[in-house]
Amino acid sequence: MDIPRDKSGFEHCTVRVETQRFGPFTFCLGFDPAQIEVALVRVEDAHQRFDASPLAQVANQLEREVVVSSIFGTNSIEGGMLSEEETGAALALAPGQIRETEQRRAVNIKSAYDLARTAASTEGWHIGLDFIREVHAAITGDLPHPYNLPGQFRDNAKEIVTRVGDAAHGGIYKPPQSGADIRLLMQTLVDWHRQMEESGIPALIRAPLVHLYFEWIHPFWDGNGRVGRVLEATLLQAAGYRYAPFAMARYYHEHIDTYFALFNICRKSAEKRQAAPNMPFIDFHLEGMRIVINGLHDRVNRLITMLLFENRVKQLFDLKELNARQYTILTHLLNNGRPLPLAELRLMPWYGALYLKLNDKTRQRDLHKLRALELAYLDTENRLWPGFLAPAPVQPFKPSPRKQDDADPPAARR
């Protein structure tokens, strides 16, 4: 990926604004092209490998997983209380079923993601103030806040001071307070991004820079972090990056201390007029993109493996190589998402119903055949795994002439 090396191009992308009350505010690229080139190449290599994977076969499943994981991540960063499982459940609710504020927060972020995907897929789209306000309105709509108005920039009264950050993450920052200053800086941010586009600055750099400066302006009373991450994701998706832009929210959550601290580190470096003040955040973002894309690639491969396994199980069932009980056990193993201890498996109501009128030898024979066909594995802790996963270590399978299942501990065979 080529980065402009002409310093005059960098100067063109440096914009100094004189606000009425906040004072001077400077937008600059703040990175060293020579130092960042390797990181860009590594992300692009990961992206090309991911794009070459068989995404179409598992796109719907991957999309659902990324959306839930991302909404959980971005919401948790801002103090959201829902677990990932509860987030998924909230997204499945019909509009009239949303009762709790935490559910509304999750559903609102999903609405903002939908706006972002539509914008990113629109030919000729460019980020603008109307889009930013629309995203904010989607994220904060119907959420209680003493001052916030969805889609409207902040304009502090003299007695109300907005501060951002904390001592644990590098200090407390006082962003612009005046509505006139905020509107000027937001318009400049939009214009500055267009200048970066026209100067050939890659989206992998433009997106985190917009995120960084947006958070420093902090234009809304509430939802700034969520809006900033959606803006970043939209710019990346518009540039052709799939799934990873939204999955970055989970990466930021998993590295939340570094994420928060870097806003102050870069701001203070700029105030001291140090060289390349924005490099730490851009580096952090690029490393996150590389990790996230590689993780998505691994997940696609695993989903494909699961799909092939599921097809094999269905084929064997159709050919009557598996009975209905064995097919049911494998289906539950697939859906469970984790290995099942045999003791836990046997206490499950559905499992008990399968063998309600059958003896223990039948149960042993069923499990024996699943292991013989390598459709299920048993580890040394007596946990049953689906056949597309091979745990280590695995209990060796020894066919028994009496057709009893060696998986069962001696006490279970008495």
C-alpha positions in Angstrom: 0.0 0.0 0.0 1.5 3.3 -1.1 1.6 6.3 1.3 2.4 9.7 0.0 6.0 10.6 0.8 5.9 14.2 -0.4 6.1 16.4 2.7 4.1 19.1 0.9 1.2 16.7 0.8 1.5 16.2 4.5 1.5 20.0 5.0 -1.6 20.2 2.9 -3.2 17.8 5.4 -2.4 20.0 8.4 -5.2 22.4 9.3 -5.0 24.9 12.1 -8.4 26.3 13.4 -8.8 29.4 15.5 -11.9 28.8 17.6 -13.7 31.6 19.5 -13.4 30.2 23.1 -11.3 27.0 23.0 -8.3 28.5 21.3 -6.2 27.0 18.5 -7.0 23.4 17.4 -4.7 21.6 14.9 -5.6 18.6 12.7 -2.5 16.8 11.5 -1.6 13.4 10.1 1.0 13.0 12.8 2.7 9.8 11.6 5.9 8.7 10.0 5.3 6.9 6.6 8.6 4.9 6.9 7.7 3.5 10.3 4.1 2.6 9.4 4.6 1.0 6.1 5.4 -2.5 7.4 2.3 -2.5 9.6 0.1 -1.5 6.7 1.5 -4.3 4.5 0.8 -6.8 7.3 -2.8 -5.7 7.5 -3.3 -5.8 3.8 -1.8 -9.3 3.5 -4.1 -10.5 6.2 -7.1 -8.8 4.4 -6.2 -10.5 1.1 -6.0 -13.9 2.7 -9.3 -13.3 4.5 -11.0 -12.2 1.2 -9.8 -15.3 -0.5 -11.4 -17.6 2.1 -14.8 -19.2 1.3 -16.8 -16.4 3.0 -20.0 -16.9 1.0 -20.7 -20.3 2.6 -20.7 -18.9 6.2 -21.4 -15.2 5.6 -24.7 -15.1 7.5 -23.3 -16.9 10.6 -20.1 -14.8 10.6 -22.2 -11.6 10.3 -24.4 -12.5 13.3 -21.4 -13.4 15.4 -19.5 -10.2 14.5 -22.5 -7.9 15.2 -23.3 -9.4 18.6 -19.6 -9.5 19.7 -19.0 -5.9 18.4 -22.1 -4.5 20.1 -21.2 -6.2 23.3 -17.7 -4.7 23.1 -18.6 -1.2 22.2 -21.4 -1.1 24.7 -19.2 -2.5 27.5 -16.6 0.1 26.9 -19.1 2.7 27.8 -20.4 0.9 30.9 -23.1 -1.3 29.3 -24.1 -4.1 31.7 -25.4 -6.8 29.3 -23.3 -9.9 28.8 -22.6 -11.1 25.2 -25.4 -13.7 25.5 -27.8 -11.1 26.8 -26.8 -8.7 24.0 -27.7 -11.4 21.4 -31.0 -11.9 23.1 -31.8 -8.2 23.1 -31.1 -7.9 19.4 -33.6 -10.7 18.8 -36.4 -8.8 20.5 -39.2 -7.3 18.5 -39.5 -3.5 19.0 -42.5 -3.8 21.3 -40.6 -6.2 23.6 -37.8 -3.8 24.5 -38.4 -2.9 28.1 -35.1 -2.2 29.7 -32.6 0.7 29.1 -29.7 -1.8 28.6 -31.6 -3.6 25.9 -32.4 -0.3 24.2 -28.6 0.6 24.3 -27.8 -2.6 22.4 -30.6 -2.2 19.9 -29.6 1.4 19.2 -26.1 0.4 18.4 -27.4 -2.2 15.9 -29.5 0.6 14.3 -26.3 2.7 13.9 -24.5 -0.3 12.4 -27.3 -0.6 9.8 -26.9 3.1 8.9 -23.2 2.6 8.6 -23.5 -0.4 6.3 -26.0 1.4 4.1 -23.7 4.5 3.8 -20.6 2.5 3.2 -22.2 0.6 0.3 -23.5 3.8 -1.3 -21.4 4.8 -4.3 -19.8 8.2 -3.9 -20.5 8.4 -0.2 -18.4 10.8 1.9 -18.6 11.3 5.6 -20.6 14.5 6.5 -22.2 16.2 9.5 -25.7 14.9 8.7 -24.4 11.3 8.8 -22.6 11.9 12.1 -25.7 13.4 13.6 -27.8 10.6 12.2 -25.5 8.0 13.8 -25.7 9.8 17.1 -29.5 10.0 17.0 -29.6 6.3 16.4 -27.2 5.5 19.2 -28.8 7.7 21.9 -32.5 7.7 20.9 -34.9 7.0 23.8 -32.0 6.8 26.3 -32.3 8.9 29.5 -29.8 11.7 29.9 -30.1 15.1 31.6 -28.7 17.1 28.7 -28.3 14.9 25.6 -30.5 15.6 22.6 -30.1 12.9 19.9 -28.5 14.2 16.8 -27.6 17.6 18.3 -24.1 18.9 19.1 -23.3 19.9 22.7 -23.4 23.6 23.7 -22.5 23.9 27.4 -24.0 26.5 29.6 -21.4 28.4 31.7 -22.2 26.5 34.8 -21.8 23.0 33.2 -18.3 21.8 32.3 -17.6 18.7 30.2 -14.5 16.8 31.1 -13.2 13.6 29.6 -10.9 10.9 30.9 -9.4 10.0 34.3 -6.1 10.0 36.1 -5.6 6.3 35.6 -5.5 6.7 31.9 -3.3 9.7 31.5 -5.3 12.6 32.8 -8.5 14.6 32.5 -9.1 16.6 29.3 -11.4 19.5 28.9 -12.8 19.5 25.3 -14.4 22.5 23.6 -17.4 23.7 25.5 -19.0 26.2 23.1 -21.5 25.0 20.6 -20.1 27.4 18.0 -16.5 26.0 18.5 -17.8 22.4 18.3 -19.7 23.1 15.0 -16.7 24.7 13.5 -14.4 21.9 14.5 -16.8 19.2 13.3 -17.1 20.8 9.9 -13.3 21.1 9.8 -13.0 17.4 10.7 -15.2 16.5 7.8 -13.4 18.8 5.4 -10.0 17.5 6.7 -11.0 13.9 6.0 -11.9 14.9 2.4 -8.4 16.4 2.0 -6.8 13.2 3.3 -8.9 11.2 0.8 -7.8 13.5 -2.1 -4.2 13.3 -0.9 -4.2 9.5 -1.1 -4.0 8.7 2.6 -5.2 5.1 3.0 -8.4 4.4 4.9 -6.4 2.3 7.4 -4.9 5.7 8.5 -7.8 8.0 7.9 -10.3 6.0 9.9 -8.3 5.9 13.2 -7.4 9.6 12.7 -11.1 10.6 12.4 -11.8 8.5 15.5 -9.0 10.2 17.4 -9.9 13.8 16.6 -13.6 13.1 17.0 -13.1 12.0 20.5 -10.9 15.1 21.3 -13.7 17.3 20.0 -16.2 15.3 22.0 -19.2 17.0 20.2 -22.1 15.3 22.0 -23.3 15.1 25.6 -23.5 11.3 25.4 -22.5 8.5 23.1 -19.2 10.0 21.8 -17.2 6.7 22.1 -19.9 4.7 20.4 -20.3 7.2 17.6 -16.5 7.5 17.1 -16.1 3.7 16.7 -19.0 3.6 14.3 -17.4 6.4 12.2 -14.1 4.6 12.1 -15.9 1.3 11.1 -17.9 3.1 8.4 -14.8 4.6 6.7 -13.0 1.2 6.7 -16.1 -0.6 5.4 -16.5 1.9 2.6 -12.9 1.2 1.7 -13.7 -2.5 1.2 -12.8 -4.1 4.6 -15.5 -6.5 5.6 -16.5 -7.6 9.1 -13.2 -6.5 10.8 -14.2 -2.8 11.0 -17.0 -3.6 13.4 -15.1 -6.4 15.1 -12.5 -3.8 16.2 -14.9 -2.7 18.9 -14.3 -6.0 20.7 -10.5 -5.5 20.3 -10.8 -2.1 21.9 -12.8 -3.5 24.7 -10.2 -6.3 25.3 -7.5 -3.6 25.4 -9.5 -0.9 27.1 -6.8 0.5 29.3 -4.4 1.0 26.3 -7.3 2.3 24.2 -8.2 5.0 26.7 -4.6 5.9 27.6 -3.6 6.5 23.9 -6.1 9.4 23.5 -4.2 11.2 26.2 -0.7 10.1 25.1 -1.3 11.4 21.6 -2.9 14.6 22.7 -0.1 15.4 25.1 2.5 14.6 22.4 0.8 17.0 20.1 0.7 19.7 22.8 4.5 19.3 23.3 5.0 19.4 19.5 6.7 16.1 19.4 7.3 14.4 16.0 4.5 12.0 14.8 2.2 12.5 17.8 -0.5 10.3 16.4 1.7 7.3 15.7 0.8 5.3 18.9 -2.9 5.3 18.2 -2.4 4.5 14.5 0.0 1.6 15.4 -2.5 0.3 18.0 -5.3 0.4 15.4 -3.3 -1.3 12.7 -2.2 -4.1 15.0 -5.8 -4.5 16.1 -6.9 -4.8 12.5 -4.3 -7.4 11.8 -5.2 -9.5 14.8 -9.0 -9.1 14.2 -8.7 -10.0 10.5 -6.6 -13.1 11.2 -9.0 -14.1 14.0 -11.9 -13.8 11.5 -10.0 -15.9 9.0 -9.5 -18.6 11.6 -13.2 -18.4 12.5 -14.2 -18.8 8.8 -12.0 -21.9 8.5 -13.6 -23.3 11.7 -17.1 -22.6 10.5 -16.4 -24.3 7.2 -15.0 -27.3 9.0 -18.2 -27.4 11.1 -20.3 -27.1 8.0 -18.5 -30.0 6.4 -18.9 -32.1 9.5 -22.6 -31.3 9.7 -23.1 -32.3 6.1 -21.2 -35.6 6.8 -23.4 -36.3 9.8 -26.6 -35.7 7.8 -25.3 -37.9 5.0 -24.6 -40.8 7.3 -28.0 -40.4 8.9 -29.7 -40.4 5.5 -27.7 -43.6 4.6 -28.9 -45.1 8.0 -25.3 -45.4 9.2 -26.4 -43.4 12.2 -29.6 -43.8 14.1 -31.9 -41.0 15.3 -30.3 -41.1 18.9 -26.8 -40.7 17.6 -27.8 -38.0 15.2 -29.5 -36.1 18.1 -26.4 -36.4 20.3 -24.2 -35.0 17.5 -26.6 -32.2 16.8 -26.5 -31.1 20.5 -22.7 -31.3 20.5 -22.6 -29.0 17.5 -25.0 -26.5 19.0 -23.5 -26.5 22.5 -20.4 -24.7 21.6 -18.3 -26.5 24.2 -17.3 -30.1 25.1 -19.8 -31.8 27.3 -18.7 -33.9 30.3 -20.3 -37.3 30.1 -21.8 -36.9 33.6 -23.4 -33.7 32.6 -24.6 -35.1 29.3 -26.4 -37.9 31.0 -28.3 -35.5 33.3 -29.8 -33.6 30.4 -33.5 -34.2 29.9 -33.3 -34.6 26.2 -30.6 -37.3 26.6 -32.6 -39.1 29.3 -35.6 -39.1 26.9 -33.6 -40.8 24.2 -32.9 -43.8 26.4 -35.9 -43.8 28.6 -37.0 -47.3 27.5 -33.6 -48.6 26.5 -30.9 -50.3 28.5 -27.4 -49.1 29.4 -25.8 -51.3 26.7 -27.7 -49.5 24.0 -26.4 -46.2 25.2 -22.9 -47.6 25.3 -23.2 -49.0 21.7 -24.4 -45.7 20.4 -21.5 -43.8 21.9 -19.1 -46.5 20.9 -20.0 -46.1 17.2 -19.7 -42.3 17.3 -16.2 -42.7 18.5 -15.4 -45.5 16.0 -16.5 -43.3 13.1 -14.5 -40.3 14.7 -17.7 -38.3 14.9 -17.0 -37.7 18.6 -13.9 -37.7 20.7 -13.5 -38.2 24.4 -10.7 -36.5 26.3 -8.9 -37.7 29.4 -11.4 -35.7 31.6 -14.3 -37.7 30.1 -15.6 -34.8 28.1 -17.2 -35.5 24.7 -16.2 -33.3 21.8 -17.7 -33.1 18.3 -15.6 -34.8 15.5 -14.4 -31.6 13.9 -12.5 -30.8 17.0 -9.7 -33.1 18.2 -8.9 -32.3 21.8 -5.5 -33.2 23.3 -5.0 -35.5 24.9 -7.7 -37.9 23.6 -8.6 -41.1 25.2 -7.4 -43.9 22.9 -10.3 -45.7 21.2 -10.2 -49.5 21.6 -12.9 -51.5 19.9 -14.5 -53.8 22.4 -15.6 -57.3 21.3 -18.5 -57.0 23.8 -19.4 -53.7 22.1 -19.2 -51.8 25.4 -18.0 -48.2 25.3 -14.5 -47.8 26.8 -15.5 -44.1 27.4 -17.5 -45.0 30.5 -15.5 -45.1 33.7 -15.5 -48.4 35.5 -18.1 -47.3 38.0 -20.5 -46.5 35.2 -20.2 -50.1 33.8 -21.1 -51.9 37.0 
